[in-house]
Amino acid sequence: MQYKTLGRTGIKVSEICLGTMTWGTQNSEIEAHEQMDYARDQGVNFLDTAELYPVTPAGPETRGLTEDYIGTWLKARANRDKVVVATKVAGPGRSYIRQGTPAGPKTMREALETSLKRLQTDYVDLYQMHWPNRGHYHFRQAWTYTPSKQDKTAVADDLHAILQTLGDFVKEGKVRAVGLSNDTAWGAMKMLDLAEKHGLPRIASIQNEYNFLYRAFDLDLAEVSHHEDIGLLAYSPLAAGLTTGKYLDGARPQGSRLTINDDLGGRYTQYQNAAVAAYVKLAATHRLDPAQMQLAFSLTRPFMTSVITGATSMAQLKTNIAAKDLVLSSDVLKGIGDLHKEFPAPI
């Protein structure tokens, strides 16, 4: 396992991060503990969760169970100092999370204190804004994204208040590092500017989607990452399972996410099938597992700090983590590049 530094924090994280968003719905507490045990044995020291999880499906009845399961594992294994734990505070729009209100000083403190209680720990290593208050182009919202309607002063004041609150958490020893998620190049740069001007915590990472079908990070955010040392924590690295090929031509394996979420968060469209089929064919041509080819490619990206991979079965988890040892040939990399030009934005 390779380890990378989280931004400029000095915190070392494994290049494979264990994603947890199925724990509490598709996975039981026992299964969650089994996954964490195996991941640790393989050198994974990085866990990513959120107050919102699980999300397969998300709802008020199960919200927080994922953090609960991590908390019982941390207590049972007595290994808190050996694990980097990341969690997130929800933004606006979920009626069952603080009545859907935007993130702010009061709600963020409430969220953090609740997460710490569930996780059975005194601190979080990385605390992330799950999505911005002002809106964004992630979650399949690129087609209706309208930043021209944002009030510049109001947005700047909001970001400053959020960063000040995160700064308070750091001073209190409850948070070691702070990060963004589902954010933009401007959002990251504005937060960096505010941090420098006001002596507040510097953003260490940004957690956005990245996979063969969604590669927006390759552009402006890659430049931000390079110059500002803000690495990507890539979520949905298999596009909710699409790039494994298991949903090709209308297939719906029993117990899979597609049987729970009928459009995979907007990813399951008429445009993705041809792209997925082409990537699966490329993998077969080179005798590669499609999931491992995807994950190994993501690990080659210069802006990548860690790839967040989750699983609902131990077999899937073992396959995914083993991608750390796969080195893609120049022919495979060329093939991926050619397909990206042919299918630049299928979801």
Sequence and secondary structure as in RCSB ss.txt:
>XXXX:A:sequence
MQYKTLGRTGIKVSEICLGTMTWGTQNSEIEAHEQMDYARDQGVNFLDTAELYPVTPAGPETRGLTEDYIGTWLK
ARANRDKVVVATKVAGPGRSYIRQGTPAGPKTMREALETSLKRLQTDYVDLYQMHWPNRGHYHFRQAWTYTPSKQ
DKTAVADDLHAILQTLGDFVKEGKVRAVGLSNDTAWGAMKMLDLAEKHGLPRIASIQNEYNFLYRAFDLDLAEVS
HHEDIGLLAYSPLAAGLTTGKYLDGARPQGSRLTINDDLGGRYTQYQNAAVAAYVKLAATHRLDPAQMQLAFSLT
RPFMTSVITGATSMAQLKTNIAAKDLVLSSDVLKGIGDLHKEFPAPI
>XXXX:A:secstr
  EEE TTS  EEESEEEE TTBTTTB HHHHHHHHHHHHHTT  EEE  TT   TT  TTTTTHHHHHHHHHHH
HHT GGG EEEEEE  S  TTTGGG    HHHHHHHHHHHHHHHT S EEEEEESS TT  STTTTGGG  GGGS
 HHHHHHHHHHHHHHHHHHHHTTSEEEEEEES  HHHHHHHHHHHHHHT   EEEEE B BTTB GGGTHHHHHH
HHHT EEEEBSTTTTTGGGTTTGGG   TTSGGGTSTTTTTT  TTHHHHHHHHHHHHHHTT  HHHHHHHHHHH
 TTEEEEEE  SSHHHHHHHHGGGG    HHHHHHHHHHHHHSS   
